[in-house]
Amino acid sequence: MAAHRKPRQHPLTGPAARTAATLALAGAATATAFEGSGHAEPRLTPAQVKAKVDRLYQDAEVATEAYNGTKEKADDTQKSVDAMQDEAARKTGRLNSARNALGSIATAQYRTGGIAPALQLMLSSDPQRYLDDAAFQERAGDRTANAVAGVRKQLAELKRLHTSADGRLAELRDRQAELKRQKETIKSKLDSAQALLTQLTAEQRAAYEGQDGARTDAGSTGRAGRSSAPGAPAAPAGLLPAPSGRAAAAVAYAYTALGKPYVWGATGPSSFDCSGLTQAAWGAAGVSLPRTTYTQINSGARVARSALAPGDLVFFYSGISHVGLYIGGGQMIHAPHPGAPVRLAPIDQMPFAGATRPA
């Protein structure tokens, strides 16, 4: 048995051993160098942090507006489904009543239909009355046939209604799944932004949140009396008047929202996202705006930047992902992003995309 054993492997000795050891040390050093360069995250400068956070907030706002649009469609679909279900319940009740009536007719016909008509005529003590009754039964038979046809029609309508409702329910489930995906996208972007902001000092973070001199009050812009809308806060000095009472009312509402928190998907009155604020402001003026930035920009007449007036909607970025309410003097009231409440800000702090004046 010993003759079949493999020869023992002897360790390297001499020059071969020294070569192997040198290669092993070099490999270890190289691996350590690559490991260090692969896993060490470079420290971002405050400017780089702010740029990345700005981008994440913009991406989150794009996702928020997509969420708002999907939510609006999902709510409409839910209302449609509820209406269809109510209609189906009413039709089912009417169908059951019609079926019960047919059952009563069928029972009566069974009880009187056991004797042939000719024999009933012969046995009748009053043949004329029998003939009159027979004519009535024939007419009753026609009404029964019509009732049967009506039941069949109701059954077909109910089937079509259930088919339509099933389709709308499937559509609703798809929209709800899309809402869930959009929520996850928004949360991911905002969590990443918050993680980046922790790299800033308290002073740097405070400066970022108050960038471009934005304020949550109108105190620094001066006061020149009140808007024409009842109960409106003081407006900045030297501003053009709102072009209409409704525009003035929208501006007045926006002033009351100053300092309230940004919450994505919120439409007030205690918190807002950007399009939720403008929708609520013009809603307070009796004008119904659609829910999202990319639909609000198609509401009302387009306005050139040089012709802006208080109450106009001002939009930003190429994807129309942000909106504010213009108040004059190059200023707007808007809901910026999480951590930054509703505030006054210059419209030139973001890429201007267009403006509209709601009717």
Salt bridges, closest charged atoms under 4 A:
ASP59 OD1 - ARG55 NE 3.31
ASP59 OD2 - LYS189 NZ 3.73
GLU61 OE2 - HIS322 ND1 2.70
ASP75 OD2 - LYS71 NZ 3.11
GLU157 OE1 - LYS91 NZ 3.34
GLU171 OE1 - ARG168 NH1 2.91
GLU171 OE2 - ARG175 NH2 2.79
GLU178 OE1 - ARG181 NH2 2.46
ASP191 OD2 - LYS187 NZ 2.87
ASP217 OD1 - ARG215 NH2 2.92
ASP273 OD2 - ARG291 NH2 3.01
ASP312 OD1 - ARG357 NE 2.77
